[in-house]
Amino acid sequence: MTIETAVARQSEAKRWATVAIVMGCGIGAALQVGKVPIAAAMLQRSLGIDLAAVGTVAGIFAVLGLFGSVPAGVVIAAVGARRVLLCGLAAIALGAASGALAPQLAVLLASRMLEGLGFLLVMVACPALLDRVVGNGARDVTMAVWSCVMPFGIALALVAGPIFDGWRTIWWASALLVAVLFVLAIIIVPGVPSRTGPTRAGLMQQAAALARRRTPALLMLLFALYSLMFFALFSFLPILLTARLGVSSQGAGGLSALAAAGNVLGNLAAGNLLARGVSRPLLIAVAALVMGASALGIFLPVLGGWGAFVLCLLFSATGGLIPATLLATAPAAAGSATMVPVMMGLLMTGSNFGQVTGPIAVGAVVSAWGWGAASVMVVAAAMLACLAAWLLARNHVSVSQARGEA
């Protein structure tokens, strides 16, 4: 083996080690989302709160992301993704530890907002790091795999949650995991030189111009609608399955994790379908239609408990086609490498809108009118997503054109 070959292999190994740690950081951040649904019953008993309050605990996590995602993308473009990633991991660990010590609901909500800030920074920084680490030929597949970190992290929380004896223990364990990831990121993830001078000064103007363009705006809207539909169901799925199937909290956690894992399959399938040239707007529209139709059978008492669970699997797996497609389209829609973090920030703005509105609205309507009322929200979001996908198609976003669009 020549020295050049050895150096090349070492460089390749370091590249994929970086990809693995970045993916792990995304999973650790996503776990903070999934720990609330599995701890919902524990929170109700411990703090004496109703489903609407549980929905607030879940939804407030993403409030900062509504306003901070695009600025976070600008900061990443200016100072580097690695620094922002480390700050995000630190915020998550501190927020989770503070939540574990929370004596009442108000303090828990404040700690969840700190976790949400960290989640926002991690989820915007990681795709920007991946975009710089992997080559153009592997971008679609890498972004499809990256889109799996959310459902995988949620599934991990749903599986592991019932092992612990209380929600505070779950919070401590989540803080410890992220602290370990923080140390690994310091050791393995390389730094990226920050931007200075006029480039940095003009980033906010460039970001505003990007947000005004039709394609980025439609991608953000689609991510918001997908996120609303997904979290409208998964924020309360363990409680819904316990009520419908009469299973234990551990059984409901396992079944919910299985449903979340189905989303991973959809994300991976999207990468394969995009590589085969399937139309991106068509993929999004079909997935949204299936999610809306499935929601009717899940929330309305028209099927037995196990029939509704099968539809949960279909809802999740088909829905996974949407985020992978949007994330794969985002770098080309950004127009330049500098704007990729900002474009990811726009997508996160949409994602956080759905994470906020979905759990809070569903918790409120279910408390007032029962589970059937939740289906109206999801069906309406699915119809809007189909309309947005049609507008995206009219704007000429396809596999052949997405790479060249600015």
TASUL-V656964 format. One line per field, one symbol per residue. ss: DSSP state (H for helix, E for strand, L for the rest). psi: psi as a letter, one per 30 degrees, with the letter a starting at -180 (. if undefined). burial: b if it has 16 or more other C-alpha atoms within 10 Angstrom, else e. A space follows every 50 residues. Layout:
ss->???
psi->???
burial->???
//
This chain:
ss->LLHHHHHHHHHHHHHHHHHHHHHHHHHHHHHHHHHHHHHHHHHHHHHLLL HHHHHHHHHHHHHHHHHHHHHHHHHHHHHLHHHHHHHHHHHHHHHHHHHH LLLLHHHHHHHHHHHHHHHHHHHHHHHHHHHHHLLHHHHHHHHHHHLHHH HHHHHHHHHHHLLLLLHHHHHHHHHHHHHHHHHHHHHHLLLLLLLLHHHH HLHHHHHHHHHHLHHHHHHHHHHHHHHHHHHHHHLLHHHHHHHHHLLLHH HHHHHHHHHHHHHHHHHHHHHHHHHLLLLHHHHHHHHHHHHHHHHHHHHL LLLLHHHHHHHHHHHHHHHHHHHHHHHHHHHHHHLLHHHHHHHHHHHHHH HHHHHHHHHHHHHHHHHHHLLHHHHHHHHHHHHHHHHHHHHHHHLLLLHH HHLLLL
psi->kleeeeeeeeeeeeefeeeeeeeeeeeeeeefeffeefgeeeeeeefhla eeeeeeeeefegeefeffeeeeeeeefefkeeeeeeeeeeeeeeeeeeef fkfleeeeeeeeeeeeeeeeeefeeeeeeeefellefgeeeeeeeeffee eeeeeeeeefefelglfeeeeeeeeeeeeeeeeeeeeekllkklklbeee egeeeeeeeeffkeeeeeeeeeeeeeeeeefeeffgeeeeeeeefgllee eeeeeeeeeefeeeeeeeeeeeeeffgkkeeeeeeeeeeeeeeeeefefk hflleeeeeeeeeeeeeeeffeeeeeeffeeefefleefeeeeeeeeeee eeeeeeedeeeeeeeeeefleeffeeeeeeeeeeeeeeeeeeefghjlef feffk.
burial->eeeeeeeeeeeeeebeebbebbbbbbbbbbbbbbbbbbbbbbbeeeeeeb bbbbbbbbbbbbbbbbbbbbbbbbbbbbbbbbbbbbbbbbbbbbbbbbbb ebeebeebbbbbbbbbbbbbbbbbbbbbbbbeeeeeeebbbbbbbbbbbb bbbbbbbbbbbbeeeebbebbbbbbeebbebbebbeebbeeeeebeeeee eebbeebeebbeeebbbbbbbbbbbbbbbbbbbbbbbbbbbbebbeeebb bbbbbbbbbbbbbbbbbbbbbeebeeeebbbbbbbbbbbbbbbbbbbbbb eeeebeebbebbbbbbbbbbbbbbbbbbbbbbbbbeebbbbbbbbbbbbb bbbbbbbbbbbbbbbbeeeebbbbbebbbebbbbbbebbebbbeeebbbe ebeeee
//
